[in-house]
Amino acid sequence: AKTSSRIADTQKCLRVSGKHNDLEEVGQDSYHHTMFEMLGNWSFGDYFKQEAIDYAYELLVDIYGIDKNKIYVTVFGGDKIDGTEPDEEAADLWARFIPRERILYFGKKDNFWEMGDTGPCGPCSEIHVDLRSAGQRAEIPGKELVNKDHPMVIEIWNLVFIQYNRKKDGSLEELPEKHVDTGMGLERLVMILQDKTSNYDSDLFSPLIRFVEEQTGVEYTSDYSGEVKSDIAMRVIADHIRAVAFTIADGEMPNNTGGGYVIRRILRRAVRYYYSFLGVKEPFIYKMVPLLAEQFAAVFPELKAQETFVGKVMAEEERSFLRTLDDGLKRLNALKVDDGTLSGEDAFELYDTYGFPFDLTRLVAKEKGWRVDEKAFIVALEEQKSRSRADAAKTMGDWQVVHENGDSEFVGYDQLEMQDIRVLKYRDIEEKGKTFHQLVLDKTPFYPEGGGQVGDTGLLTFGQERISVQDTVKENNLIVHYVDRIPENISALALGFVDKKRRKLIENNHTATDLMHSALRTVLGEHVQQKGSLVRDDYLRFDFSHYQKMTDEEISRVELIVNEKIRENIKRREDRAIPLEAAKSAGAMMLFGEKYGDEVRMITFDPGYSVELCGGCHVQSTGQLGYFKITSETGIAAGIRRIVAITSEASESYINDQLTRLNEVSTRFKNPDVVAAIDEMLEENAALKKKLQKLEGAKAGAVLETLRQKVITVNGRNVLAERVDIEDAKAVKTLLFNLEKEISNGVFLLGFVSSGKPQLMLMISGDLTRDGNLHAGKIIKEIAREIKGGGGGQPFFASAGGSDPSGLDRAIDGLKNHI
């Protein structure tokens, strides 16, 4: 691909975690967002501070026409700990355009940009605009409100001057080349240019808010006092729909980990607001996807191309969380609250276990006249965060340079062995209490993990010293090798050997992935798009968009198509550096969310059938795959299916194993027609079950009379807590219901053992549950500890199972003690 030292771009950005976490601010004020467009210009070793400042002033004042008298700029004021001086160079450059009294100095927190604890960094200069009226500006100078979170004195553009590298010991070293990275928020710029006082009043958001008004019948009043909750809800929805829809269109699916969890969290926040403040109890936000897709069709066409799919995913996520909200409200209403205070532990359990938002817990509690022990909740939350941070902690040492001015070249498409390899640099990193070693080589046959394909493993030899390559990854365009130790003679030339057998098995599965992708589109339709993949040596995993479970017939058709292509032994055609437009014309599969350069690598096995843009490793001809077999097809999210499949040695072992098991079954039935033998056994088993149920029912009837005699009165309640010799849970439940019908004001617990496992069932008369003092679900959860189990249920009926039958009598006694 062509490179340039100067770039201007727009990026979709999410800001919901880390250093800049704006999520809880969104909807409360006029200018915070979860997703925003970041307009930027970049210089890579080309222009620096003077040009960046000149360009910024020219664009804002001369071209956009923003009043220069309303502009304030900030520059870095220096830092004693780092030994850095104030950025007088930037201040002097600004002074050519802006009076000195509107050039303000701020410390490291506001005006020094760092990507992390180590790495490139440097001072920055922020541009702020005072949007207040003339009278307000005369009353309080704008310089007193810069960086004070004033809604009308806002930062619009940040010019970052990357001139240092932060080393592991915290010291700064000058970079040999200086760079510029700027970022301007489109939403704030549009607000200013359209002469609005809120981002949400601009034409980026107002169509979305009008849609919510029309659909709900609730009027939007542009209130920012915090009192009009419906206004906050509409702003939240207008913001969050953008973040969720665009992220799904870019390939990230809502789930419980990583980026997917962030998307799920944003969507659930929006659902919570319309549920609580707009009176909407059904999926709603997905209805806005077509409007948003049309609005951005010419800018980000990926959403328009997938609007049906994105809408279906969002609708299912909303539906699922609405059920969670409903269940959470029931759990919250059933909680026991002492002295009008809901414990922080209960609030955290609702949040952590059941996904019930804390602010909604607080809202419901307020409506009930309760207070929430927020301090205890925060303590529990911070403990969880600390555990998560500890699990994710990674400490990286500084790179130790062995040879300067070297690039890491991958040659592994053509060679699996290489000689005369030099180490360019090395370092140690620590993660989860373990130390790992990394090498960067000047050339390597080891494929770095990417495109779903796992990294290569193998061997490096430095003379007589053998170094194991345990994984290969790509970091910041460098191919990094994880090794078992740093070689003693780090300057020596090395030999590299990729694990050939493992690589060939990986190649089989990567080619099978592409063949299967095309087969899925043939069988299921053109809506099928790749949403994730994993290519290993022992299996492949493929996630794709599809709205329902595949039928057995559809799975068989996909297998048939792929195996036909294998038997045809089609030779691979590789275009290693073909222009992107030429690849498009050839019908190459383009993945949403994937970034392509001007030139791409195109793999073709059958023109018109399988033409993929792929950086991975593939077989020379399809016959090497041997046989392709799908081993599972499951759903992993709304509108997303997952296939796991195998080829070559793995598929051969799988088939042989299945045949061996089938022969064992046939031998045990002593009948070559296994299906008929199983059908006969199932019929016989069903008949025996019916007979057993009749016997258990009769037995339960006889037991009922005995149990009536054992009911005792405790504190004005009719109590029964006994063990019964019945194994059928259905019969025990019927027994309890019969007891409750005959005996009012009752608390009835029966314990029994079914298939070797202890079971408990508790029935409480409705009139005893209404005052809230007795709750079957809570009681059984407590006494089930005696059988090393758990359970729950409704106030009037609950059940529990466990693993320790010896504790059954103690559990029964536990109810008596409780009553």
MOSUL-V973511 format. One record per residue. SS is DSSP state (H for helix, E for strand, C for the rest). Layout:
ss=<SS,SS>
This chain:
ss=<C,C,C,C,C,E,E,E,E,E,E,E,E,E,C,E,E,C,C,E,E,C,H,H,H,C,C,C,C,C,C,C,C,C,E,E,E,E,E,E,E,E,E,E,C,C,C,C,H,H,H,H,H,H,H,H,H,H,H,H,H,H,H,C,C,C,C,H,H,H,E,E,E,E,E,E,C,C,E,C,C,C,C,E,C,C,C,H,H,H,H,H,H,H,C,C,C,C,C,H,H,H,E,E,E,E,C,H,H,H,H,E,E,E,C,C,C,C,E,E,E,E,E,E,E,E,E,E,E,E,C,C,C,H,H,H,H,H,H,C,C,H,H,H,C,C,C,C,C,C,C,C,E,E,E,E,E,E,E,E,E,E,E,E,E,E,C,C,C,C,C,E,E,E,E,E,E,E,E,E,E,E,E,E,E,H,H,H,H,H,H,H,H,C,C,C,C,C,H,H,H,C,C,C,C,H,H,H,H,H,H,H,H,H,H,H,C,C,C,C,C,C,C,C,C,C,C,C,H,H,H,H,H,H,H,H,H,H,H,H,H,H,H,H,H,H,H,H,H,C,C,C,C,C,C,C,C,H,H,H,H,H,H,H,H,H,H,H,H,H,H,H,H,H,H,H,H,C,C,C,C,C,C,C,H,H,H,H,H,H,H,H,H,H,H,C,C,C,C,C,H,H,H,H,H,C,H,H,H,H,H,H,H,H,H,H,H,H,H,H,H,H,H,H,H,H,H,H,H,H,H,H,H,H,C,C,C,E,C,C,E,E,C,H,H,H,H,H,H,H,H,H,C,C,C,C,C,H,H,H,H,H,H,H,H,H,H,C,C,C,E,E,C,H,H,H,H,H,H,H,H,H,H,H,H,H,H,H,H,H,H,H,C,E,E,E,C,C,C,E,E,C,C,C,C,C,C,C,E,E,C,C,C,C,C,C,E,E,E,E,E,C,E,E,E,E,E,E,E,E,E,C,C,E,E,E,E,E,E,E,E,C,E,E,C,C,C,C,C,E,C,C,E,C,C,C,C,E,E,E,E,E,C,C,E,E,E,E,E,E,E,E,E,E,E,C,C,E,E,E,E,E,E,C,C,C,C,C,C,C,C,C,C,E,E,E,E,E,C,H,H,H,H,H,H,H,H,H,H,H,H,H,H,H,H,H,H,H,H,H,H,H,H,H,C,C,C,C,C,E,E,E,E,E,E,C,C,C,C,E,E,E,E,E,E,C,C,C,C,C,C,H,H,H,H,H,H,H,H,H,H,H,H,H,H,H,H,C,C,C,E,C,E,E,E,E,E,E,E,H,H,H,H,H,H,C,C,C,E,C,C,C,C,C,C,C,C,C,E,E,E,E,E,E,E,E,C,C,C,E,E,E,E,C,C,C,C,C,C,C,E,H,H,H,H,C,C,C,E,E,E,E,E,E,E,E,E,C,C,E,E,E,E,E,E,E,C,H,H,H,H,H,H,H,H,H,H,H,H,H,H,H,H,H,H,H,H,H,H,C,C,C,C,H,H,H,H,H,H,H,H,H,H,H,H,H,H,H,H,H,H,H,H,H,H,H,H,H,H,H,H,H,H,H,H,H,H,H,C,C,C,E,E,E,C,C,E,E,E,E,E,E,E,C,C,C,C,C,H,H,H,H,H,H,H,H,H,H,H,H,H,H,C,C,C,E,E,E,E,E,E,E,E,E,C,C,E,E,E,E,E,E,E,E,C,H,H,H,H,C,C,C,C,C,C,H,H,H,H,H,H,H,H,H,H,H,H,C,C,E,E,E,E,C,C,C,E,E,E,E,E,C,C,C,H,H,H,H,H,H,H,H,H,H,H,H,H,H,C>
